[in-house]
Amino acid sequence: MRVVVADDAVILREGLARLLEEAGFDVVGLASDADELCALVERTKPDVAIVDIRMPPTHTDEGLRAAKQIRARWPQVGILVLSQYVQARYAVELLAQGTERVGYMLKDRVSDLDELSSSVRRIGEGASVLDPVVVAQLVGQRRKGDTPLEDLTERELEVLALMAEGRSNKAIGERLFITEHTVEKHVKNIFATLRLPQSGDDHRRVLAVVTFLNAA
């Protein structure tokens, strides 16, 4: 799997590249800013681009904007966005364009090689990945104020949180020790409780996750 890495911090950029190479990925290029990243993606057509949210010149959201541009111009390229802190709105912006080939992960988790490798591979294969630490923090914040999630049961919230991580119904069932059929029933209840419009299940999953993130 071909990967590019964009981060203005040379130590993190080079270190991340080395970790990925040790895990068997083909790192085809490194970038230090958003413009360099977009030129690199156009030239190398990687399977996944790993992008720091904050890059020069303002160190605010240049990486996020570059990620959105890549998704629009090269939809076949997966995006894994790295963030120093949990920012729900960043995850919302990424997932609002669809959940295929996209991920959001905290920087202090990239040293976990197994977690990093699994996330990059899942994104490259078309799935979405939200860092479990991000999801856990968002779940902890969900009771602040009146939100659309208040009518969900605790089990349905657990299912929705795992959906937000990008888990399939089968993976959710294995994590919660329930059958896949039971997970499907919970997912349907989530759709109904959140009053999501009739559409394909994949699209409704996106809407449910966005509702979850916005509520946090």
Number of C-alpha atoms within 10 A of each C-alpha: 14 17 26 26 26 30 25 20 14 13 10 15 20 15 14 21 23 14 17 21 13 12 14 12 18 16 19 16 18 21 22 18 22 27 13 14 25 19 12 20 22 13 10 13 17 22 22 25 30 28 29 30 24 22 21 15 11 8 13 12 17 20 26 24 16 21 27 17 14 20 20 12 12 15 13 17 24 29 30 27 25 25 20 13 11 18 15 19 13 17 23 18 14 22 23 13 13 18 22 24 25 31 26 28 25 19 14 11 15 19 12 10 15 10 12 20 17 13 24 27 17 19 24 25 15 16 20 27 26 24 20 17 14 20 22 14 13 20 18 11 12 19 13 9 10 9 14 15 20 15 12 16 13 10 12 19 20 17 23 25 23 24 24 26 23 27 19 15 20 14 15 23 19 13 12 13 9 12 13 16 12 12 22 16 12 21 22 16 15 23 18 12 14 18 11 15 11 10 8 8 12 12 14 18 22 21 20 23 23 22 17 25 22 16 20 21
